[in-house]
Amino acid sequence: MTLETVEQVGLIAGAVLTLCIFSYLLSDNFLYRIAIHIFIGAAAGFVLLATLESVLIPWLGATVFSTPFEPPRLGIGLLPFLFGLLLVYKGTPRLSRLGDFGIVIVLGVGTALALLGAVNGTLLPLLGEAARAFRPENALNGFIGLIGTLSVLVYFTYVGLRRLSGEVTQFLPVRFVGLIGQGFIAITLGATYGLLILSALTALSSVLADRLFVLIGR
C-alpha cells in the first residue's frame, strides 16, 4: 500500500467521521456516538504514546537507567512513581490519608508551576508591552489599555457599604467605573467570539473542500 493510498483512505475516513459528527444536528444517534468514541479512543491513545515517548522514557533514561549508576539520581527518578502510588491509595478507605498526601504534592507542584508560568509567560510580558505602549506614537492606545485594565479590575471589586436593611451597595464612582469595565469585557468577549467563529468556519470550509475533492475523485 503506497503512501498516497494511505492518505486517501485517511481522507475518506475523515469525511465519513465528519458526516457522522454532523448527524448530531438531526438527533443523538448511533453514528454520532461511534464517531465520538473513536475520537476519544484515538485521543487517549495519542496522549498515552506522547507521554511514554516524550516524558516517561526520557525521564527513566536520564535518572533510573542512567550510566554511570548514581543512587541520588535513582531516588529522584523514582519519586514521581512514589507519588503516583500514593494516589492509588486514595481509593482505599483505610489508606486514604496517604492518598491525600499524594494529592497535596500534585496540587502544590502544579500550582507552583502554573504560578511561575503565569508570571513569566503572561504577567511580565504584559507589563513590558504596557510600558512600551506609552510611547508618544502609541499614547492613545496605551491610555485606552490602562483605562480598560483598571475599570475591569474595579468591576470585579465587591467592596461596598452594608445598610441597615442588610443590603450591600457600592459607591456611585465604583459602580460607574465598573460599568465601563463591563463594557470593555463585552467588547472583548464579542471580538473573541467573532474570531473563533471565523476561525472555525475557515477550518470547516478547508476540511469540507478536501473531503469533497477526495469523494469526487479529485
N, C-alpha and C positions, 0 to 999 in steps of 0.2 A: 504494500500500500504506500503510495507516494505521499509526500508532504502536502501537495495540492489537494489530493483526495481527502486527507485528514482535515484540512481546513474547510473544505466544502461540507463534509459531514458535520463538523462543529458549527458551521453557519446554519445548516438546516436544523440541527438540534436546537440551536439558539432561537431560530424563528418559531419552531414548534412550541418551545417553552414560553416565549414571549406571548404567543397567542393564548396559551393556557393561562398565563397571568391576566391577560386582558379579559378572559372569560369571567373573571370575578365581577365585572361590570354588570353581567346578567344575573348571576347569583353565586352563592358559595357552593361550588360544585366539585366533583371528583377530580377533574383535570387541574383545577387551581390548586387543590391540596397536594396533588402529585408534584406539581412544579415547585411548590413551597418546600416540600420535604426534600426534593432533590437539591434545591438551593441551600437549605440548612445543612444537609449532609455534606455537600461539596465545600461549603464554608468551614464546617467543623474539621473536615479532613485537611483543608489548606492550612488552617490555623495550627493543627497538630504538627503537620510536616514543617511549617515555618518555625514553630517553637523548637522542634527537635534539631533542625539544621542550623538555625541562627542563634539559639540560646543554649539548649542543654548540651549538645555535642561540643561546641566551643568551650563552654564552661567546664565540662568534665575534662576536656583535653588540656585546659590551662591550669587546672587545680588537682583533681584526683589522679589523673593518669599522666601528669607532667613528669618530665625527666630533667634533672635528677630528682629522685623522690625526696620531698620535704614535708615533714609532719605538719608544720603550721599551714602550709598551702592545702594539705589534705583536709585539715579541720575546717578551713574556710570554705572549701568546696562542698563539704557535707552539711554545712549549716542550712542552706535552703531546703534540703531534703528533711532535715530535722524539724524545721518549721512546718513543712507540709505534713509530716507525720503527726504533729500536734493538732493540726486542723482536722485530721481524721478522727481524733479522739472526741471532737465536738459532737459526733453522732452517738456517743455512748453516755448514758446518764451519769454513771459513776465517775467517769474521767472527763466530764465536760469542762471542768475548770482548766485542765491542760489545753483544751481546745480554745478557751478564752484567751489564754496566754499567746497562742499562735495568732489569733485574730488581732490582738493588740499589737504584736510585732508587725503584721502585714499592714494594718491601718497606719501605724506610726511611720513606717518606712515610706508607704505610699503617700501619706500626707506631706512628709518632708520633701520627697521628690517633686510632688505637684507644686508645693510652695516655691521650691527653688526654681522649677521650670517657669512658673508664672512670673516670678520676679525678674529672672534673667531673660526670659523669652518674650515677655509681654510688657511688664511694668517699666523696666528700664528703657527699652526701645521706644515706648510711647512717650516717656518723659523727654527723651532725646529729640523725637520728632516734634513734640510740643514746643520745646525750647527753640528749635530751628524754625518753627512756623512764625515766630515773632520778628522775623526779618522785615525790613521796610517793604519789600516787594510782596510779602505774604502776611502783612499785618492784619488785613481784614479776615482772612481765613483763620489765623491764629486767634483773633478775638472771638469769632463765632465758635471755634472749638472750645475755648475757655468757658464761654457762657454756657454752651451745651453741657460740658462736663460738670460744672458747678450746679447748674439747675437740675440735672439728673440726680446728682448726689442729694440735693435738697429734697427732691421728690420722694426719695426713699428714706427721708428722715421722719421718724414717728414721734418726735418730741412735741408735746402740746400741753395745754392748760386744762386741768380737770375742774369742771364746775361743780356747784353744789348738787346738781341733779345727777352727777355721775358721768355726764357726757364729756368727752375729751375733744377739745377744739384746738386747732393750730392758729397761730397768729396770722394776720392778713398778709404781711410780707412773705412769710414762709409759704402760704398757700399760693400766692401769686407766682413766686419763683418756681414752685412745684408744678404749676400749670405749664409754665414754659418748658420745664424738663419733660413733662408728659408729651408736649408737642414734639420735642426732639426724639423721644422714644418712638412715637407713632411714625414719624418720618423715616427713622432708621429701620424699623420693622417693615414698613411698606416697601422701602427700597430693597431690603434684603429679600423679602418675599418675591418681589418682581424679578430680581436677578436669579433666584432659584427657579422660578417658573421658566424664564428664558433659557437657562442652562439645561433644564430638564427637557424642554421642547427641542432644543438643538441636539441633545444626545438622542432623544427619541427619533427624530427625523433621520439622523445618521444611521441608527440601528435599523430602522424600517427600510431605508434605502438599500442597505447591504443585504438584508434578508430578501427583499423583493428581487434584487438583481440575481441572487442565487436561485430563487424559486422559478424565475422565468428563463433561467439558463445562461444569463449574462452574455 
